[in-house]
Amino acid sequence: MKYLSRGVILSLTFLLAFGCISNEKIIYLQNLEGNTPIEDGELITYEIPEYKLQYNDIIDVNVQTVDDMVENGFNNKAVGGSSQMGNVASQSGGDIYYMTGYTVDVNGNIRLPIVGEVNVKDKSLEEARILIEEKLRVYVTTELYVKVKLGGIRYAALGEFRTPGKFVVLQDRMTIFEAIANAGDLSTVAKRDEILLIRQYPDGTRLHRINLIDRQVVESPFYFIQPNDQLYAEPMKVREVGAGENAAQSLALVISAVTALALILNLIK
């Protein structure tokens, strides 16, 4: 019994030391001490940089003339087919324009019918649209309408996410919290104050650390994610020592350990 009591005390000590994760480590958007607080209801303005096209991006180029609009309306593509293709892409993490769009090659060019190569590297979607329209007007004398779009926001979530994977969200902009929610939220043991963002730039890749616990993140240039971003969440030390993610799990581990210890002592006797 003496050894059993000592085992219980050691197990409870382990529970108190490692088994519980404080709310301060898992609550998002806190006004941390030392930072200028952002009050609830305070207006926050954004200067969102336009995304610049880069190697391996896939864009959709939709060209309509007046005759096309008269015959088919403003949308000359089959709505049903586009919707079905979008659903498949969202589920698989692929680009919805992979089969029908134009890929930016290593030199920053896309190759269009009739027009030939058009350099779109480091250009926004609007700048690419204007450039393509200018080149088309050499061959088309009637009024035309050109639309250039990306196949949504493609990103990856790795590590301590509840449903990690590759995702495509069919919208023009998305916050980092929307991206996390789309991946099922972070697990309890994820380091929310050290999320690693791997972002591609025209000249290469850069790694950034983001603190989701700090409310100042809403004013960060990384609050909105960009196409091809990768998010990696590391686990806390509690995962390394094998304790539970919450008090109930840790208590269950303690009970199991005490029960096993009691069984061993009985076998020794």
C-alpha positions in Angstrom: 0.0 0.0 0.0 2.9 2.3 0.7 4.1 1.9 -2.9 0.6 2.3 -4.2 0.1 5.6 -2.3 3.5 6.9 -3.6 2.4 5.9 -7.2 -0.9 7.8 -6.8 1.0 10.9 -5.5 3.4 10.8 -8.4 0.6 10.3 -10.9 -1.3 13.2 -9.6 1.8 15.4 -9.6 2.3 14.4 -13.3 -1.3 15.4 -14.0 -0.9 18.8 -12.4 2.4 19.5 -14.1 1.7 18.4 -17.6 -1.9 17.2 -18.0 -3.8 20.5 -18.2 -3.5 23.1 -21.0 -4.4 26.6 -19.7 -7.0 28.7 -21.6 -4.4 31.3 -22.2 -2.7 28.9 -24.7 -5.8 28.1 -26.7 -8.0 31.1 -26.8 -7.7 33.1 -30.0 -7.5 36.9 -30.4 -6.5 37.9 -26.9 -5.4 41.5 -25.9 -2.0 40.5 -24.7 -0.2 42.5 -22.0 2.2 45.1 -23.4 0.3 45.5 -26.7 -2.1 48.3 -27.6 -5.5 46.7 -27.0 -8.0 46.4 -29.8 -11.5 46.9 -28.3 -14.6 45.0 -29.4 -16.4 47.0 -32.1 -13.3 48.9 -33.0 -13.0 49.5 -36.8 -9.9 47.9 -38.4 -9.0 49.0 -41.9 -7.0 46.8 -44.4 -4.7 47.4 -47.2 -4.8 44.1 -48.9 -2.0 43.7 -51.5 -3.1 42.4 -54.9 -2.0 38.9 -55.6 0.7 38.8 -58.3 0.6 35.8 -60.7 3.6 33.5 -60.5 5.0 30.2 -61.9 2.6 27.3 -61.8 -0.6 29.4 -61.3 -3.5 28.3 -63.4 -5.9 31.0 -64.7 -9.1 30.9 -66.6 -9.4 33.3 -69.6 -13.0 33.8 -70.7 -13.5 35.9 -73.9 -16.9 37.0 -75.2 -17.9 39.2 -78.1 -21.2 41.0 -78.6 -22.5 38.1 -80.6 -21.7 35.6 -77.8 -23.6 37.7 -75.3 -26.6 38.0 -77.5 -26.7 34.3 -78.2 -25.7 32.9 -74.8 -26.2 35.7 -72.3 -23.5 37.1 -70.1 -22.2 33.6 -69.2 -21.2 31.5 -72.2 -20.2 28.5 -70.1 -22.4 25.7 -68.9 -23.3 26.5 -65.3 -23.9 22.9 -64.3 -20.6 21.7 -65.6 -18.7 24.5 -63.8 -20.5 23.8 -60.6 -19.7 20.1 -60.7 -16.1 20.7 -61.6 -15.8 23.2 -58.7 -17.1 20.6 -56.2 -14.6 18.0 -57.4 -11.7 20.5 -57.1 -12.7 21.6 -53.6 -12.8 18.0 -52.4 -9.5 17.0 -54.0 -7.5 20.2 -53.3 -7.0 20.7 -57.1 -7.5 23.8 -59.2 -10.9 23.9 -60.9 -9.2 25.2 -64.1 -6.6 22.5 -64.3 -8.1 20.9 -67.4 -9.4 24.0 -69.1 -7.2 26.9 -67.9 -3.8 28.2 -68.8 -0.8 27.5 -66.7 1.9 30.1 -66.1 5.2 28.5 -67.2 8.6 28.9 -65.8 9.2 32.0 -67.9 5.9 33.6 -66.6 4.0 33.1 -69.9 0.6 31.6 -70.8 -0.1 30.4 -74.3 -3.4 31.5 -75.7 -5.0 30.4 -79.0 -4.3 32.8 -81.9 -2.6 35.3 -79.6 0.3 33.1 -78.6 2.4 33.7 -75.6 1.5 36.4 -73.1 3.8 37.2 -70.1 1.6 37.6 -67.0 4.3 37.0 -64.3 4.2 39.5 -61.4 0.9 41.0 -62.8 -2.4 41.2 -60.9 -5.4 39.6 -62.5 -6.7 43.0 -63.6 -3.3 43.8 -65.2 -3.3 40.4 -67.0 -6.8 41.0 -68.2 -5.9 44.4 -69.7 -2.8 42.9 -71.4 -4.7 40.0 -72.9 -7.5 42.3 -74.1 -5.0 44.6 -75.8 -3.4 41.6 -77.7 -6.8 40.2 -78.7 -7.9 43.5 -80.2 -5.3 43.0 -82.9 -7.4 40.1 -84.2 -10.9 41.0 -83.1 -12.6 44.1 -84.5 -15.9 43.9 -82.6 -16.5 44.8 -79.0 -15.3 42.1 -76.6 -15.3 41.3 -72.9 -12.4 39.5 -71.3 -12.5 37.9 -67.8 -9.5 36.5 -66.0 -9.8 34.5 -62.8 -7.9 32.2 -60.5 -9.4 28.9 -59.6 -10.1 30.0 -56.0 -7.6 30.1 -53.1 -5.6 26.9 -52.9 -3.8 26.2 -49.7 -2.5 23.3 -47.4 -3.0 22.7 -43.7 -0.4 20.4 -42.0 0.3 19.3 -38.5 -2.1 19.7 -35.5 -5.3 20.4 -37.5 -8.3 18.2 -36.9 -8.7 17.6 -40.7 -5.4 18.4 -42.3 -5.1 18.4 -46.1 -5.1 20.4 -49.3 -8.1 22.7 -49.9 -9.5 25.0 -52.5 -11.9 27.7 -51.5 -13.9 29.3 -54.3 -13.7 32.9 -53.2 -11.4 35.9 -53.9 -10.1 36.4 -50.4 -10.0 34.5 -47.1 -8.7 35.1 -43.6 -6.3 32.8 -41.8 -9.1 31.9 -39.4 -11.4 30.9 -42.2 -8.6 28.7 -43.6 -8.2 27.1 -40.1 -12.0 26.6 -39.7 -12.1 25.0 -43.2 -9.5 22.5 -41.9 -11.6 21.6 -38.9 -9.9 24.0 -36.5 -6.6 23.4 -34.6 -6.4 20.5 -32.1 -6.1 21.4 -28.4 -2.4 20.7 -28.3 -1.5 22.9 -31.3 0.9 25.8 -30.7 -1.4 28.7 -31.6 1.2 31.3 -30.9 3.7 29.8 -33.4 1.8 28.9 -36.5 4.2 28.6 -39.4 3.1 30.2 -42.7 5.0 29.1 -45.8 4.3 31.7 -48.5 5.4 31.7 -52.1 6.7 34.9 -53.7 7.7 35.7 -57.3 11.4 35.4 -56.2 11.1 32.4 -53.9 9.6 31.1 -50.6 9.6 32.8 -47.2 8.6 31.4 -43.8 6.6 33.5 -41.3 5.6 32.9 -37.7 2.1 33.9 -36.7 0.6 34.3 -33.2 -3.1 33.6 -33.4 -3.5 34.2 -29.7 -2.6 37.9 -30.1 -5.5 40.1 -31.3 -2.9 42.2 -33.2 -2.9 39.4 -35.9 -5.9 41.1 -37.5 -3.7 44.0 -38.4 -0.9 41.7 -39.7 -0.1 41.4 -43.4 -0.7 37.6 -43.0 -4.3 38.0 -41.7 -5.5 37.2 -45.3 -4.0 34.1 -46.8 -2.9 33.9 -50.5 -3.1 31.1 -53.1 -0.5 28.4 -52.5 0.0 29.3 -48.8 0.9 26.4 -46.5 0.0 26.4 -42.8 1.9 24.2 -40.3 0.9 23.8 -36.7 3.4 22.3 -34.2 2.3 20.4 -31.1 2.9 21.5 -27.6 5.2 19.6 -25.2 2.1 17.9 -23.7 1.9 15.8 -26.8 5.6 14.8 -26.4 5.1 13.6 -22.8 1.9 11.7 -23.7 -0.5 13.4 -21.4 -4.2 14.0 -22.4 -5.4 17.0 -24.2 -7.7 18.0 -21.4 -8.3 17.3 -17.7 -10.7 14.4 -18.4 -8.2 12.6 -20.6 -5.4 13.2 -18.2 -7.4 11.9 -15.3 -8.2 8.8 -17.3 -4.5 8.3 -17.9 -3.8 8.6 -14.2 -6.5 6.1 -13.3 -5.2 3.7 -15.8 -1.6 4.1 -14.5 -2.8 3.6 -10.9 -4.8 0.5 -11.8 -1.8 -1.0 -13.7 0.4 -0.3 -10.7 -2.0 -1.9 -8.3 -2.2 -5.0 -10.5 1.6 -5.3 -10.6 1.9 -5.0 -6.9 -0.8 -7.7 -6.4 1.1 -10.0 -8.8 4.3 -9.4 -6.9 2.7 -10.4 -3.6 
